[in-house]
């Protein structure tokens, strides 16, 4: 795979997966390859990240609690937001 020709959609997916499942090597690659702005944008908009991962990366990038979206879970009584 030619990493230099990644599209925006590819980089979003890669960053998303590394934020959630990345080991030390993967995280080093992500931080070296992608800008902080790109990573923070994925962090702010991704609905696939677990609460635990999102909180870790919010602390890492010094973001406030309101900066990131939360997972939404439909219920028979309305939508439940994980906070």
LOPABA-681168 format. One line per field, with one value per residue (C-alpha): y, x, z; residue number from 0. Coordinates in nm, 4 decimals, padded with zeros to 6 digits, m for minus. Example, Ala and Ser with C-alpha at 12.3 -4.5 7.8 and 13.67 -1.06 7.14 Angstrom:
2
c2: [m00.4500_m00.1060]
c1: [01.2300_01.3670]
c3: [00.7800_00.7140]
num: [0_1]
END
This chain:
83
c2: [00.0000_00.3449_00.5486_00.8730_00.8593_00.8045_00.9814_01.1757_00.8867_00.6384_00.8537_00.8998_00.5217_00.4576_00.7256_00.6000_00.2414_00.3460_00.5663_00.2672_m00.0329_00.1015_m00.0395_00.1614_00.1168_00.2108_00.5201_00.6348_00.5909_00.7857_01.0759_01.0921_01.0566_01.2620_01.6161_01.6838_01.8696_01.5614_01.3352_01.5769_01.6114_01.2331_01.2321_01.5046_01.3469_00.9703_00.7793_00.4506_00.5222_00.3721_00.5987_00.4846_00.5573_00.8917_01.0000_00.8924_01.0864_01.3917_01.4016_01.3396_01.6314_01.8480_01.8840_01.9788_01.7402_01.9245_01.8975_01.5398_01.3672_01.0819_00.7474_00.7366_00.4259_00.4000_00.2707_00.2232_00.5395_00.7647_00.8014_00.7294_00.9273_00.7737_01.0470]
c1: [00.0000_00.1286_00.0811_00.1745_m00.1386_m00.3957_m00.7258_m00.8948_m01.1387_m00.8509_m00.6703_m00.9923_m01.0360_m00.6706_m00.6668_m00.9980_m00.8701_m00.5387_m00.7114_m00.9212_m00.6902_m00.3390_m00.0417_00.2731_00.4114_00.0805_00.0372_00.3934_00.3205_m00.0056_00.1534_00.4424_00.2326_m00.0790_m00.1072_m00.2559_m00.5394_m00.6295_m00.6234_m00.8277_m01.0839_m01.1320_m01.1513_m01.4166_m01.6352_m01.5951_m01.8890_m01.6953_m01.4557_m01.5254_m01.5850_m01.2531_m01.0481_m01.2175_m01.1439_m00.7794_m00.7223_m00.9115_m00.6654_m00.3689_m00.4637_m00.5895_m00.9424_m01.2442_m01.5352_m01.7687_m01.5289_m01.6186_m01.9367_m02.0724_m02.2042_m02.5809_m02.7786_m03.1421_m03.3884_m03.7641_m03.7905_m03.5675_m03.1950_m02.9486_m02.6234_m02.3161_m02.1376]
c3: [00.0000_m00.0908_00.2261_00.0533_m00.1641_00.1088_00.0623_00.3413_00.3877_00.4251_00.6792_00.8802_00.9010_00.9901_01.2617_01.3999_01.4254_01.5800_01.8386_01.9451_01.8959_01.8356_02.0205_02.0950_01.7423_01.5795_01.7941_01.7190_01.3478_01.3785_01.5661_01.3190_01.0033_01.0737_01.2058_01.5479_01.3752_01.1683_01.4735_01.6854_01.4060_01.4026_01.7816_01.7774_01.5110_01.5452_01.6859_01.6819_01.9666_02.3069_02.6045_02.7529_02.4377_02.3806_02.7393_02.7126_02.3911_02.5201_02.8110_02.5804_02.3526_02.6436_02.5014_02.7087_02.7648_02.5296_02.2343_02.1410_02.0315_02.2382_02.1257_02.0962_02.1787_02.0671_02.3256_02.3175_02.5291_02.3205_02.2652_02.5417_02.5283_02.6835_02.8747]
num: [0_1_2_3_4_5_6_7_8_9_10_11_12_13_14_15_16_17_18_19_20_21_22_23_24_25_26_27_28_29_30_31_32_33_34_35_36_37_38_39_40_41_42_43_44_45_46_47_48_49_50_51_52_53_54_55_56_57_58_59_60_61_62_63_64_65_66_67_68_69_70_71_72_73_74_75_76_77_78_79_80_81_82]
END
